[in-house]
Amino acid sequence: MNREILRLAVPNIISNITVPLMGIVSSAVAGHLDNSAATIGALAIGVSIFNFIYWNCSFVRMGTSGLTAQAFGAGNFHECTNMLVRGILVAAILGLLVICFQNPLGRLALWAMNGNEIVHDYFYARIWAVPAGIMLFGFNGWYTGMQNAVIPMCIAVTVNIVHVSTSLWLVFGHGMGITGIAYGSVVAQNTGVLLAVLLLILRYRKILTRFTWREVVDWEPVRKFFLINRDIIVRTLCIVAVYTFFTGASARMEDRTLLAVNTILLQLFTLFSYMTDGFAQAAEALTGRFIGARDGRSLHRCIRNSIFWSLAVAAVFVGIYLVWWRDLLHVFTLNSPESSAYIIATAGDYIGWIIAIPIASSLPFLMDGIMVGATRTRVMRDSMILSTIIYFAIFFAFSPLIGNNALWCAFLLYMLLRGVLREQALQLR
């Protein structure tokens, strides 16, 4: 069982790590352009807009993976084929809608984020990458459900290599500025889709069956698919609300340094999340597989061993944060030595929250994977709604008393409650 978990977790972790690496490279490219500070700021705004779009479309991956894993566990490859077509069809429709409504979306996003002309050009160039990006969610969800984490890893690495090389060529070879980075994303995402199709044919052509549109759009499986996706969308909106409010509340603090401090400390949490999410995705695939196969014994072993690995990763990060938190913060503070020293000194007042968060959040991340694999997304949705309500209640109740500590306390309890409430709900059932 441990081998099975690691077989899926390690490639997922590598795939997750490519996400921040691409952001780092893009920022480095923007930093070498004229008026680098303004360019980096414009790039950050543009990336935030597309992160919001992709984050709210991520239900395609999770909604596809759980049902596919259960069909795989049951040996029903015909339904696996149907799930592939459903996932790609939904992704294609979403991508088409984004393209059709790009003008109102662009105007709203630029107004909300106070984007300038550079952001405008970046947005309307990169928008053509969205259909392919959402389709990759569908492919990756299906591959995860089929217990294959290597192909999504290969796609992620290829997409990043193509994105970096194309961006460098367009930015420095053709003087396109950050618009070149946007078109680099268009080329990279579409290359990823082509690779996903090629690997699908090479690896799965023998088990894919013929499908009929009547079966693909059959009401009962489609209803279940959209009910699961509805719950995942609500869960995602709660996460977006929490993270957006966290940044907004940080910006409204009297001490303006706290925005930088909280942003950097949140990056440390993000490093942990990339690691533990790999085990959550492994649990997602295996849970669906064992439920589909009606193998309760293996399911319990999978959950028990996944909990062990998640807690082990959390313990490692607690140790890293305890010993090397100052060194890690130096990586994120690229300002003058005086400014860097002040930020790190201020961060020391709140580092205890970051040290505690891996233990508090390891179970919620894992439970997300288990819930998606078991298609028990209603439990996940309800616990997320309640956790989010408590998050806001704690912040507004205690912020007049303890200031920024109230924000971190609310975030810590929000993460902890996500796991505890889901576990309690499962036990009650």
C-alpha positions as CSV (number, residue, x, y, z in Angstrom):
1,M,0.0,0.0,0.0
2,N,2.8,2.4,0.8
3,R,4.4,1.7,-2.6
4,E,1.0,2.4,-4.3
5,I,0.7,5.7,-2.4
6,L,4.2,6.8,-3.2
7,R,3.8,5.7,-6.8
8,L,1.0,8.2,-7.2
9,A,2.2,10.9,-4.7
10,V,5.7,11.5,-5.9
11,P,4.8,12.4,-9.5
12,N,1.9,14.6,-8.2
13,I,4.4,16.4,-6.0
14,I,6.7,17.0,-8.9
15,S,3.8,18.3,-11.0
16,N,2.7,20.6,-8.2
17,I,6.3,22.0,-7.8
18,T,6.3,23.1,-11.5
19,V,3.5,25.6,-10.8
20,P,5.6,28.0,-8.6
21,L,8.7,27.4,-10.7
22,M,6.9,28.7,-13.8
23,G,5.8,31.8,-11.9
24,I,9.4,32.4,-10.7
25,V,10.7,32.2,-14.2
26,S,8.0,34.5,-15.6
27,S,8.8,37.1,-12.9
28,A,12.5,36.8,-13.6
29,V,11.8,37.5,-17.3
30,A,9.6,40.5,-16.5
31,G,12.3,41.8,-14.2
32,H,14.8,42.1,-17.1
33,L,12.5,44.3,-19.1
34,D,12.4,48.1,-19.1
35,N,10.6,49.7,-16.1
36,S,10.9,46.3,-14.4
37,A,9.0,47.2,-11.2
38,A,5.9,48.3,-13.2
39,T,6.2,45.3,-15.5
40,I,6.4,42.8,-12.6
41,G,3.4,44.5,-11.0
42,A,1.4,44.2,-14.2
43,L,2.4,40.6,-14.6
44,A,1.3,39.8,-11.0
45,I,-2.1,41.4,-11.7
46,G,-2.5,39.5,-14.9
47,V,-1.5,36.2,-13.3
48,S,-3.9,36.8,-10.4
49,I,-6.8,37.2,-12.9
50,F,-6.1,33.9,-14.6
51,N,-5.5,32.1,-11.3
52,F,-9.0,33.2,-10.4
53,I,-10.4,31.8,-13.6
54,Y,-8.5,28.5,-13.4
55,W,-9.2,28.1,-9.7
56,N,-13.0,28.3,-10.4
57,C,-12.7,25.8,-13.2
58,S,-10.7,23.3,-11.2
59,F,-13.9,21.3,-10.4
60,V,-13.5,19.7,-13.8
61,R,-10.4,17.8,-12.6
62,M,-11.8,16.8,-9.3
63,G,-15.3,16.0,-10.6
64,T,-13.8,13.7,-13.3
65,S,-11.2,11.9,-11.1
66,G,-13.4,10.5,-8.4
67,L,-16.0,9.0,-10.8
68,T,-13.3,7.7,-13.1
69,A,-11.4,6.0,-10.2
70,Q,-14.6,4.3,-9.1
71,A,-15.3,3.0,-12.6
72,F,-11.7,1.9,-12.9
73,G,-11.9,0.0,-9.6
74,A,-15.0,-1.7,-10.8
75,G,-13.3,-2.7,-14.0
76,N,-15.9,-0.8,-16.0
77,F,-13.7,0.6,-18.8
78,H,-16.7,1.6,-20.9
79,E,-17.8,4.0,-18.1
80,C,-14.2,5.2,-17.9
81,T,-14.4,6.1,-21.6
82,N,-17.7,7.9,-21.0
83,M,-16.2,9.9,-18.1
84,L,-13.3,11.0,-20.3
85,V,-15.7,12.3,-23.0
86,R,-17.9,14.0,-20.3
87,G,-14.9,15.7,-18.7
88,I,-13.5,17.0,-22.0
89,L,-16.9,18.0,-23.2
90,V,-17.6,20.1,-20.1
91,A,-14.1,21.6,-20.3
92,A,-14.5,22.5,-23.9
93,I,-17.9,24.2,-23.2
94,L,-16.4,26.2,-20.4
95,G,-13.4,27.2,-22.5
96,L,-15.7,28.3,-25.3
97,L,-17.8,30.4,-22.9
98,V,-14.8,32.2,-21.6
99,I,-13.7,33.0,-25.2
100,C,-17.2,34.2,-26.2
101,F,-17.4,36.4,-23.1
102,Q,-13.8,37.6,-23.0
103,N,-14.7,41.3,-23.5
104,P,-17.0,41.7,-20.5
105,L,-14.8,39.4,-18.5
106,G,-11.8,41.5,-19.4
107,R,-13.4,44.8,-18.6
108,L,-14.6,43.5,-15.2
109,A,-11.2,42.0,-14.3
110,L,-9.3,45.1,-15.3
111,W,-11.7,47.3,-13.4
112,A,-11.6,45.1,-10.3
113,M,-7.8,44.8,-10.3
114,N,-7.1,48.3,-11.5
115,G,-5.2,47.0,-14.4
116,N,-3.3,49.3,-16.8
117,E,-2.6,49.0,-20.6
118,I,0.1,46.4,-20.0
119,V,-2.4,44.2,-18.1
120,H,-5.0,44.8,-20.8
121,D,-2.6,43.4,-23.5
122,Y,-1.5,40.5,-21.3
123,F,-5.1,39.5,-20.6
124,Y,-6.4,39.6,-24.2
125,A,-3.4,37.6,-25.3
126,R,-3.4,34.9,-22.6
127,I,-7.2,34.4,-22.7
128,W,-6.7,32.1,-25.7
129,A,-4.8,29.7,-23.5
130,V,-7.9,29.2,-21.2
131,P,-9.8,26.5,-23.3
132,A,-6.7,24.3,-23.5
133,G,-5.9,25.0,-19.8
134,I,-9.4,23.8,-18.7
135,M,-9.2,20.8,-21.0
136,L,-6.0,19.8,-19.3
137,F,-8.0,19.8,-16.0
138,G,-10.3,17.2,-17.6
139,F,-7.4,15.1,-19.0
140,N,-5.5,15.2,-15.7
141,G,-8.5,14.3,-13.7
142,W,-9.2,11.3,-15.9
143,Y,-5.5,10.2,-15.8
144,T,-5.6,10.5,-11.9
145,G,-8.8,8.4,-11.8
146,M,-7.0,5.8,-14.0
147,Q,-4.3,5.6,-11.3
148,N,-1.7,7.2,-13.5
149,A,0.2,10.1,-12.1
150,V,3.2,9.9,-14.4
151,I,1.4,11.2,-17.5
152,P,0.1,14.3,-15.8
153,M,3.7,14.9,-14.5
154,C,5.1,14.5,-18.0
155,I,2.5,16.9,-19.3
156,A,3.2,19.5,-16.5
157,V,7.0,19.4,-17.1
158,T,6.5,19.7,-20.9
159,V,4.1,22.6,-20.5
160,N,6.6,24.4,-18.3
161,I,9.5,23.8,-20.6
162,V,7.6,25.0,-23.6
163,H,6.2,28.0,-21.7
164,V,9.7,29.2,-20.6
165,S,11.4,28.6,-23.9
166,T,8.6,30.2,-26.0
167,S,8.3,33.2,-23.6
168,L,12.1,33.8,-23.8
169,W,12.0,33.7,-27.5
170,L,9.0,36.0,-27.9
171,V,10.1,38.5,-25.2
172,F,13.7,38.8,-26.0
173,G,13.8,37.6,-29.6
174,H,10.8,39.6,-30.8
175,G,10.5,42.4,-28.1
176,M,6.9,41.5,-27.2
177,G,7.2,42.4,-23.5
178,I,5.0,40.5,-21.1
179,T,2.6,39.9,-23.9
180,G,5.2,37.4,-25.1
181,I,4.9,35.6,-21.8
182,A,1.1,35.5,-22.3
183,Y,1.5,34.0,-25.8
184,G,4.0,31.6,-24.4
185,S,1.3,30.3,-22.1
186,V,-1.0,29.9,-25.2
187,V,1.5,27.8,-27.0
188,A,2.4,25.8,-23.9
189,Q,-1.2,24.9,-22.9
190,N,-2.1,23.8,-26.4
191,T,1.1,21.8,-26.6
192,G,0.0,20.1,-23.3
193,V,-3.4,19.2,-24.8
194,L,-1.7,17.7,-27.9
195,L,0.6,15.7,-25.7
196,A,-2.3,14.5,-23.5
197,V,-4.1,13.2,-26.6
198,L,-1.0,11.6,-27.9
199,L,-0.3,9.8,-24.6
200,L,-3.9,8.8,-24.3
201,I,-3.7,7.1,-27.7
202,L,-0.4,5.4,-27.0
203,R,-1.2,4.2,-23.5
204,Y,-5.0,3.6,-23.5
205,R,-6.1,2.8,-27.0
206,K,-6.6,-0.9,-26.2
207,I,-9.0,-0.3,-23.3
208,L,-10.9,2.7,-24.5
209,T,-14.3,1.6,-25.9
210,R,-16.7,3.0,-28.4
211,F,-19.0,5.5,-27.0
212,T,-22.4,6.9,-28.0
213,W,-23.5,10.5,-27.3
214,R,-26.7,9.0,-25.8
215,E,-24.7,7.3,-23.0
216,V,-22.4,10.2,-22.5
217,V,-25.3,12.6,-21.9
218,D,-27.5,10.0,-20.1
219,W,-29.3,11.9,-17.4
220,E,-28.4,9.8,-14.3
221,P,-24.5,9.8,-14.6
222,V,-24.6,13.4,-15.9
223,R,-26.8,14.4,-12.9
224,K,-24.3,12.8,-10.5
225,F,-21.4,14.4,-12.3
226,F,-22.9,17.9,-12.0
227,L,-24.0,17.4,-8.4
228,I,-20.4,16.5,-7.5
229,N,-19.2,19.5,-9.4
230,R,-21.7,21.8,-7.8
231,D,-20.4,20.8,-4.4
232,I,-16.8,21.3,-5.5
233,I,-17.6,24.8,-7.0
234,V,-19.2,25.9,-3.6
235,R,-16.1,24.5,-1.8
236,T,-13.8,26.4,-4.2
237,L,-15.7,29.7,-3.8
238,C,-15.3,29.3,0.0
239,I,-11.5,28.9,-0.4
240,V,-11.3,31.9,-2.8
241,A,-13.3,34.0,-0.3
242,V,-11.0,33.0,2.6
243,Y,-7.7,33.7,0.7
244,T,-9.0,36.9,-0.9
245,F,-10.2,38.2,2.5
246,F,-6.9,37.2,4.1
247,T,-5.0,39.5,1.6
248,G,-7.6,42.3,1.8
249,A,-7.6,42.2,5.6
250,S,-3.7,42.3,5.6
251,A,-3.8,45.3,3.3
252,R,-6.2,47.2,5.7
253,M,-3.9,46.7,8.8
254,E,-2.6,50.0,10.2
255,D,1.0,48.7,9.9
256,R,1.4,48.5,6.1
257,T,4.4,46.1,6.6
258,L,2.0,43.4,7.7
259,L,0.7,43.0,4.1
260,A,4.2,42.0,3.0
261,V,4.8,39.9,6.1
262,N,1.5,38.0,5.8
263,T,2.1,37.4,2.1
264,I,5.5,36.0,2.6
265,L,4.4,33.8,5.5
266,L,1.6,32.5,3.4
267,Q,4.2,31.5,0.8
268,L,5.7,29.2,3.4
269,F,2.3,27.6,3.9
270,T,2.0,27.2,0.1
271,L,5.3,25.3,0.0
272,F,3.9,22.8,2.5
273,S,0.6,22.6,0.6
274,Y,2.4,21.6,-2.7
275,M,3.9,18.6,-0.9
276,T,0.9,17.4,1.1
277,D,-1.4,17.8,-1.9
278,G,0.6,15.1,-3.7
279,F,-0.5,12.6,-1.0
280,A,-4.1,14.0,-1.1
281,Q,-4.2,13.3,-4.8
282,A,-2.9,9.8,-4.3
283,A,-5.5,9.2,-1.7
284,E,-8.1,10.5,-4.1
285,A,-7.2,8.1,-6.8
286,L,-6.9,5.0,-4.5
287,T,-10.0,5.8,-2.5
288,G,-12.1,5.9,-5.7
289,R,-10.5,2.7,-7.0
290,F,-11.1,0.7,-3.8
291,I,-14.7,1.9,-3.5
292,G,-15.3,0.9,-7.1
293,A,-13.8,-2.5,-6.5
294,R,-15.7,-2.8,-3.2
295,D,-12.5,-3.6,-1.4
296,G,-13.1,-2.2,2.1
297,R,-10.0,-3.7,3.6
298,S,-7.7,-2.0,1.1
299,L,-9.7,1.2,1.5
300,H,-9.0,1.3,5.2
301,R,-5.4,0.5,4.7
302,C,-5.1,3.3,2.1
303,I,-6.7,5.9,4.4
304,R,-4.6,4.8,7.4
305,N,-1.3,4.8,5.5
306,S,-2.2,8.1,3.8
307,I,-2.8,9.7,7.2
308,F,0.7,8.5,8.3
309,W,2.4,10.0,5.2
310,S,0.5,13.3,5.6
311,L,1.4,13.6,9.2
312,A,5.0,12.7,8.4
313,V,5.2,15.5,5.8
314,A,3.7,17.9,8.3
315,A,6.2,16.9,11.0
316,V,9.1,17.5,8.5
317,F,7.8,20.9,7.6
318,V,7.3,21.8,11.3
319,G,11.0,21.0,11.8
320,I,12.1,23.0,8.7
321,Y,10.1,26.0,9.9
322,L,11.4,25.8,13.4
323,V,15.1,25.7,12.3
324,W,15.3,27.5,9.0
325,W,12.4,30.0,8.9
326,R,14.7,33.0,8.8
327,D,16.6,31.5,5.9
328,L,13.4,30.8,4.0
329,L,12.1,34.3,4.6
330,H,15.4,35.7,3.2
331,V,14.6,34.0,-0.1
332,F,11.3,35.9,-0.4
333,T,12.6,39.3,0.8
334,L,14.6,40.8,-2.1
335,N,14.5,44.4,-0.9
336,S,17.2,46.4,0.7
337,P,19.0,44.8,3.7
338,E,17.3,47.2,6.1
339,S,13.8,46.5,4.8
340,S,14.5,42.7,4.7
341,A,15.6,42.8,8.3
342,Y,12.5,44.7,9.4
343,I,10.2,42.3,7.6
344,I,11.9,39.2,9.1
345,A,11.8,40.8,12.6
346,T,8.1,41.5,12.3
347,A,7.5,38.0,10.9
348,G,9.0,36.6,14.0
349,D,6.0,37.8,16.0
350,Y,3.8,35.5,13.9
351,I,6.0,32.6,12.9
352,G,4.4,30.4,15.5
353,W,1.2,30.3,13.5
354,I,3.1,29.0,10.4
355,I,4.9,26.4,12.5
356,A,1.5,25.1,13.8
357,I,-0.4,25.2,10.5
358,P,1.2,22.1,8.9
359,I,-0.2,19.9,11.7
360,A,-3.5,21.7,11.6
361,S,-3.9,21.5,7.8
362,S,-2.4,18.1,6.9
363,L,-5.7,16.3,7.7
364,P,-8.0,18.7,5.7
365,F,-5.8,18.4,2.6
366,L,-6.0,14.6,2.8
367,M,-9.7,14.6,3.6
368,D,-10.3,16.6,0.4
369,G,-8.7,13.9,-1.6
370,I,-10.6,11.1,0.2
371,M,-13.9,12.9,-0.2
372,V,-13.4,13.5,-3.9
373,G,-12.3,9.9,-4.5
374,A,-15.4,8.7,-2.5
375,T,-17.6,11.2,-4.3
376,R,-18.8,12.4,-0.9
377,T,-18.5,15.9,-1.9
378,R,-21.6,17.1,0.0
379,V,-19.8,16.4,3.2
380,M,-16.8,18.4,1.9
381,R,-19.1,21.2,0.9
382,D,-21.0,21.5,4.1
383,S,-17.8,21.3,6.3
384,M,-16.2,24.0,4.1
385,I,-19.2,26.4,4.4
386,L,-19.3,26.0,8.2
387,S,-15.5,26.4,8.5
388,T,-15.6,29.5,6.4
389,I,-18.4,31.1,8.6
390,I,-16.4,30.3,11.7
391,Y,-13.3,31.8,10.1
392,F,-15.0,35.2,9.5
393,A,-16.6,35.1,12.9
394,I,-13.3,34.5,14.7
395,F,-11.6,37.3,12.8
396,F,-14.2,40.0,13.4
397,A,-14.7,38.9,17.1
398,F,-11.0,39.1,18.0
399,S,-9.3,41.5,15.5
400,P,-10.1,44.6,17.7
401,L,-8.3,42.8,20.6
402,I,-5.3,41.0,19.0
403,G,-5.0,42.6,15.5
404,N,-3.1,40.5,13.0
405,N,-2.9,37.5,15.3
406,A,-6.7,37.3,14.9
407,L,-6.3,36.8,11.2
408,W,-3.8,34.0,11.7
409,C,-5.8,32.4,14.5
410,A,-8.9,32.4,12.2
411,F,-6.9,30.9,9.4
412,L,-5.4,28.1,11.6
413,L,-8.8,27.2,13.0
414,Y,-10.4,27.3,9.6
415,M,-7.9,24.7,8.3
416,L,-8.3,22.5,11.4
417,L,-12.1,22.6,11.3
418,R,-12.1,21.5,7.7
419,G,-10.6,18.2,8.6
420,V,-12.3,17.7,12.0
421,L,-15.8,18.4,10.7
422,R,-15.4,16.1,7.7
423,E,-14.1,13.3,9.9
424,Q,-17.1,13.8,12.3
425,A,-19.5,13.8,9.4
426,L,-18.2,10.5,8.1
427,Q,-18.4,8.9,11.5
428,L,-22.0,10.0,11.9
429,R,-22.8,8.4,8.6
